[in-house]
Amino acid sequence: MTMLLRVVVAVASIVGTAYITWSLPVIVGPLLPQFIALMVIPPIAAVAIAPGTIRFAFIAGAIYAALAGLRRLLVPEGNATAAEQLSTAAIVALLIPIVWQFWRWTGARIVRSIAPGSQSK
């Protein structure tokens, strides 16, 4: 039952953001409610697909990249504001796992190296 609910949430989120991307104005960028929806709904879909793992960031990045591509296909010569915002969101989403892995490699070492020196003897 949970799997069915997760699939429904993911599909509804992806279809909803595709509809929002489809209905954006040609000349100007997205209005504030559309912008907020485009920035919030794809991570919800990604968490529904891969809950509790860092893979959600890759999935969110892929959704943002697909939406940016959809926007470029729909309005190749219009204002590129929406496509640029979605592309930036895709890059940021893909940086999350890189930063997480960097922290796991270096941050834990830094904490371990500081922790023994700060203990009282």
C-alpha positions as CSV (number, residue, x, y, z in Angstrom):
1,M,0.0,0.0,0.0
2,T,2.8,2.4,0.8
3,M,4.5,1.6,-2.5
4,L,1.3,2.5,-4.3
5,L,0.9,5.7,-2.4
6,R,4.6,6.6,-3.2
7,V,4.0,5.9,-6.9
8,V,0.8,8.0,-7.0
9,V,2.6,10.9,-5.3
10,A,5.6,10.7,-7.6
11,V,3.5,10.5,-10.8
12,A,1.2,13.3,-9.7
13,S,4.1,15.5,-8.8
14,I,5.9,14.9,-12.1
15,V,2.7,15.5,-14.1
16,G,1.9,18.6,-12.1
17,T,5.3,20.2,-12.6
18,A,5.2,19.3,-16.3
19,Y,1.8,21.0,-16.5
20,I,3.1,24.1,-14.7
21,T,6.1,24.2,-17.1
22,W,3.7,23.8,-20.1
23,S,1.5,26.7,-18.9
24,L,4.3,29.2,-18.2
25,P,4.1,32.5,-20.1
26,V,6.1,32.6,-23.2
27,I,7.8,36.0,-22.8
28,V,8.3,36.4,-19.1
29,G,9.5,34.0,-16.4
30,P,7.4,32.2,-13.9
31,L,5.2,34.1,-11.4
32,L,6.1,33.6,-7.7
33,P,3.5,30.8,-7.1
34,Q,4.7,29.0,-10.2
35,F,8.3,29.4,-9.2
36,I,7.7,28.1,-5.7
37,A,5.8,25.1,-7.2
38,L,8.6,24.3,-9.6
39,M,11.2,24.4,-6.9
40,V,9.2,22.4,-4.2
41,I,7.3,19.8,-6.1
42,P,10.2,17.9,-7.9
43,P,12.0,17.1,-4.5
44,I,8.6,15.8,-3.2
45,A,8.5,13.4,-6.2
46,A,12.1,12.5,-5.7
47,V,11.6,11.7,-2.0
48,A,8.5,9.6,-2.9
49,I,10.6,7.6,-5.3
50,A,13.7,7.2,-3.1
51,P,12.8,7.9,0.6
52,G,15.6,7.9,3.1
53,T,18.5,7.7,0.7
54,I,20.7,10.3,-1.0
55,R,19.5,9.1,-4.4
56,F,16.6,11.5,-4.1
57,A,19.0,14.3,-5.0
58,F,20.0,12.6,-8.3
59,I,16.3,11.9,-9.1
60,A,15.4,15.6,-8.3
61,G,18.2,16.8,-10.5
62,A,17.0,14.5,-13.3
63,I,13.4,15.9,-12.9
64,Y,14.6,19.5,-13.0
65,A,16.8,18.8,-16.1
66,A,13.9,17.1,-17.8
67,L,11.6,20.1,-17.0
68,A,14.3,22.6,-18.3
69,G,14.5,20.5,-21.5
70,L,10.7,20.5,-21.8
71,R,10.7,24.3,-21.4
72,R,13.3,24.7,-24.1
73,L,11.3,22.5,-26.4
74,L,8.1,24.4,-25.8
75,V,9.6,27.9,-26.1
76,P,12.9,27.7,-27.9
77,E,13.0,31.4,-28.6
78,G,11.1,32.9,-25.8
79,N,12.5,34.2,-22.5
80,A,14.8,31.6,-21.1
81,T,14.3,32.6,-17.5
82,A,12.3,29.5,-16.5
83,A,14.7,27.1,-18.3
84,E,17.6,28.8,-16.6
85,Q,16.1,28.5,-13.2
86,L,15.2,24.9,-13.7
87,S,18.8,24.2,-15.0
88,T,20.3,25.9,-11.9
89,A,18.0,23.9,-9.7
90,A,19.2,20.7,-11.4
91,I,22.8,21.6,-10.8
92,V,22.2,22.4,-7.2
93,A,20.3,19.2,-6.7
94,L,23.2,17.2,-8.2
95,L,25.7,19.0,-6.0
96,I,23.9,17.7,-2.8
97,P,25.3,14.2,-3.1
98,I,28.8,15.5,-4.0
99,V,28.8,17.7,-0.8
100,W,27.4,14.8,1.2
101,Q,30.2,12.5,0.1
102,F,32.8,15.2,0.6
103,W,31.6,15.6,4.2
104,R,31.7,11.8,4.7
105,W,35.3,11.7,3.5
106,T,36.7,14.8,5.1
107,G,34.3,16.2,7.7
108,A,34.4,13.0,9.7
109,R,38.2,13.0,9.7
110,I,38.2,16.6,10.8
111,V,35.8,15.9,13.7
112,R,37.9,12.9,14.8
113,S,41.1,14.9,14.7
114,I,39.6,17.7,16.8
115,A,37.7,15.6,19.2
116,P,40.7,13.9,21.0
117,G,42.5,17.2,21.4
118,S,39.5,18.9,23.1
119,Q,39.0,16.3,25.8
120,S,40.2,17.2,29.3
121,K,42.9,15.0,30.8
